[in-house]
Amino acid sequence: MKGKPIWHNKDWIKSIPDLDKTHHDEIKKLAEFCDKIVEGPNSQYLKNYVLIRLGSIIEGYQKAIITTLVDNFEIKPSQVLGSNELKIDLDQLEDFDITNVTKGKLVTTALRATNPRSLHEFFTGINKVRNFFQWFDDLANEEIHQKDWWDFVSQTLATRNNVVHNLADVKDTPEELHAKIERMYDFASYSLYFSIINLCLLNERMEEAKEVCTNAKLRIKIDKFKSITDAHLINKAKKQNKDQKTLDHG
């Protein structure tokens, strides 16, 4: 008999910050390294390294987030991928402990975490919203008064990819790079917390959603979160449109 999903266990809710801690520590170390860069003959190489390392940390964090969400909320892979098929290179199987392969880990093999479009598609499917970045924008603006996340993430990752593949150089000052480190980390962390709260609400687990808000020390109130999210949910939007058409023709 199939047991209850892990999100029914409150101990799991309390363990969420542990997922965040490892990447938080790496981000902290990178920010400290960035602060020690002094403009000079070798500073360009150091700045290039910072952006490449930032991309790697965020990539690992996003893959861990998606794996956690898919496995713990028992999300169907087709909901995330938008397809009933998953192509995987046989060599990729060597990256897994064959006894510990999960749906979440398999799904992330299709994720290109340094491609903002791929992130958008995965998180859109997971959260059942029309457009992940528009939903994220509205919530993040309420939480930390920052918008235009698509532009920021796209530009940051595009620069990172140019440095890696086209021998381009980072143009930012160390101070500007530090700000990017913090904002990219905010993007990844809020992707985690917003998604968990939304999935708890979709599964009618209001108390768990409130607990995540408390543990993550979010400023946004759960009623405001739900109000913003309802306007973006696919099923809610379809129902609202249907109700509006009924009124229009009534």
C-alpha positions in Angstrom: 0.0 0.0 0.0 1.3 3.4 -0.9 2.2 5.6 2.0 1.5 9.2 2.6 3.7 11.7 0.7 6.6 13.0 2.7 5.1 16.5 3.0 2.6 15.0 5.4 5.5 14.7 7.8 6.1 18.0 9.7 9.7 17.0 10.4 10.3 17.3 6.6 9.0 20.9 6.7 11.5 21.7 9.5 14.4 20.1 7.5 13.9 22.5 4.5 16.5 25.0 5.7 19.1 22.1 5.6 18.7 22.0 1.8 19.4 25.7 1.7 22.3 25.7 4.1 24.9 24.0 1.9 24.4 26.4 -0.9 24.2 29.3 1.4 27.6 28.4 2.8 29.1 28.2 -0.7 27.5 31.6 -1.7 28.9 33.2 1.5 32.4 31.9 0.7 32.1 33.2 -2.9 30.9 36.6 -1.7 33.8 36.8 0.7 36.3 35.9 -2.1 34.7 38.5 -4.3 35.2 41.2 -1.7 38.9 40.5 -1.6 39.4 41.2 -5.3 41.4 44.4 -6.0 41.4 45.8 -9.5 44.8 45.0 -11.0 46.6 42.8 -13.6 45.0 39.5 -12.4 41.6 40.9 -11.3 39.9 40.0 -14.6 40.6 36.3 -14.2 39.3 36.4 -10.6 36.1 38.2 -11.7 35.6 35.7 -14.5 36.0 32.8 -12.0 33.5 34.4 -9.6 30.8 34.4 -12.2 31.5 30.9 -13.4 31.5 29.6 -9.8 28.3 31.5 -9.2 26.6 29.7 -12.1 27.8 26.3 -10.8 26.5 26.9 -7.3 23.1 28.1 -8.6 22.9 25.2 -11.0 23.5 22.7 -8.2 21.0 24.4 -6.0 18.3 24.5 -8.6 18.8 20.8 -9.4 18.5 20.0 -5.7 15.4 22.1 -5.4 13.6 20.5 -8.3 14.6 17.0 -7.2 13.2 17.7 -3.7 10.0 19.2 -5.0 9.3 16.4 -7.5 10.1 13.6 -5.0 8.6 15.0 -1.8 5.3 16.2 -3.4 5.1 13.2 -5.8 4.8 15.4 -8.9 4.4 13.6 -12.1 7.5 14.0 -14.4 5.2 14.8 -17.3 3.8 17.8 -15.4 7.4 19.2 -15.1 8.7 18.2 -18.6 5.5 18.8 -20.6 6.1 15.4 -22.2 5.5 11.7 -21.5 9.1 10.9 -22.6 12.5 11.6 -21.1 15.6 11.0 -23.1 18.7 10.2 -21.1 22.2 9.4 -22.2 23.4 6.1 -21.0 26.6 7.7 -19.6 24.4 9.9 -17.3 23.3 6.7 -15.5 26.8 6.4 -14.1 26.2 9.6 -12.1 23.5 7.8 -10.1 23.6 5.3 -7.3 21.4 2.7 -9.1 19.8 1.9 -5.7 18.9 5.5 -5.1 17.5 6.7 -8.4 14.3 8.8 -7.9 11.9 10.5 -10.3 13.2 13.9 -9.2 16.8 12.9 -10.0 15.8 11.6 -13.4 13.8 14.7 -14.2 16.8 17.0 -13.5 18.8 15.2 -16.2 16.7 17.2 -18.7 17.2 20.5 -16.8 19.7 23.0 -18.3 20.0 25.1 -15.2 22.2 27.8 -16.8 19.5 28.3 -19.4 16.7 30.6 -18.0 14.1 29.2 -20.4 14.7 25.7 -19.1 14.3 27.0 -15.5 11.2 28.8 -16.5 9.6 25.7 -18.1 10.4 23.4 -15.1 9.1 25.7 -12.4 6.1 26.7 -14.5 5.1 23.0 -14.7 5.9 22.3 -11.0 3.8 25.2 -9.8 0.9 24.9 -12.3 1.1 28.6 -13.1 0.8 30.2 -16.5 4.2 31.9 -16.4 6.7 31.2 -13.6 8.7 34.4 -13.8 5.6 36.6 -13.9 4.3 34.8 -10.8 7.8 35.0 -9.1 8.0 38.7 -10.0 4.7 39.5 -8.2 5.6 37.5 -5.1 9.2 38.8 -4.9 8.0 42.4 -5.4 5.7 41.9 -2.4 8.5 40.2 -0.3 11.6 42.2 -1.1 10.4 44.9 -3.5 12.3 43.7 -6.5 11.0 42.9 -10.0 12.3 42.2 -13.5 13.7 38.8 -12.5 13.6 37.3 -16.0 15.8 40.1 -17.3 18.3 39.8 -14.4 18.6 36.0 -14.5 18.8 35.9 -18.3 21.5 38.5 -18.5 23.5 37.0 -15.7 23.4 33.5 -17.1 24.1 34.8 -20.7 27.2 36.6 -19.4 28.3 33.5 -17.6 27.9 31.4 -20.7 29.8 33.9 -22.8 32.7 33.8 -20.4 32.7 30.0 -20.5 32.2 29.4 -24.2 33.3 32.6 -26.0 36.3 33.7 -23.9 34.4 36.9 -22.9 35.3 38.9 -19.8 33.2 40.0 -17.0 32.7 43.8 -17.1 31.3 44.2 -13.6 33.3 45.7 -10.7 33.8 43.5 -7.6 31.0 45.4 -5.9 28.6 44.8 -8.8 29.6 41.1 -8.8 28.9 40.9 -5.1 25.4 42.3 -5.7 24.8 39.7 -8.4 25.9 36.9 -6.1 23.3 38.0 -3.5 20.5 38.5 -6.0 21.1 35.2 -7.8 21.0 33.4 -4.4 17.8 35.2 -3.6 16.3 34.0 -6.8 17.2 30.4 -6.1 16.1 30.5 -2.5 12.8 32.2 -3.2 12.2 29.7 -6.0 12.4 27.0 -3.3 10.2 28.6 -0.7 7.6 30.0 -3.0 7.2 26.6 -4.7 6.9 24.7 -1.4 4.3 27.1 -0.1 2.3 26.9 -3.3 2.5 23.1 -3.4 1.4 22.9 0.2 -1.6 25.1 -0.6 -2.4 23.1 -3.8 -2.5 20.0 -1.6 -4.7 21.8 1.0 -2.0 21.8 3.6 -2.5 25.4 5.0 -0.7 24.8 8.3 2.4 23.4 6.6 2.4 26.5 4.2 2.2 28.8 7.2 5.1 26.9 8.9 7.3 27.3 5.8 6.6 31.1 5.9 7.6 31.2 9.6 10.7 29.0 9.2 11.9 30.9 6.2 11.2 34.2 8.0 9.2 35.5 5.0 7.5 38.9 5.4 4.7 38.1 3.0 1.5 37.0 4.7 -0.1 33.7 3.6 -3.3 35.3 2.6 -1.5 37.7 0.3 0.6 34.9 -1.1 -2.5 32.9 -1.9 -4.2 35.9 -3.4 -1.3 36.6 -5.8 -0.9 33.0 -6.6 -4.5 32.4 -7.4 -4.3 35.0 -10.2 -1.5 32.9 -11.8 -2.7 29.3 -11.4 -3.7 27.6 -14.6 -6.8 25.9 -13.2 -7.9 28.9 -11.2 -7.5 31.1 -14.3 -9.6 28.7 -16.4 -12.3 28.7 -13.8 -12.3 32.5 -13.5 -12.5 32.8 -17.3 -15.4 30.3 -17.5 -17.2 32.1 -14.7 -16.7 35.5 -16.4 -18.1 34.1 -19.7 -21.1 32.9 -17.8 -21.7 36.3 -16.4 -21.1 38.0 -19.8 -23.8 35.8 -21.4 -26.1 35.7 -18.4 
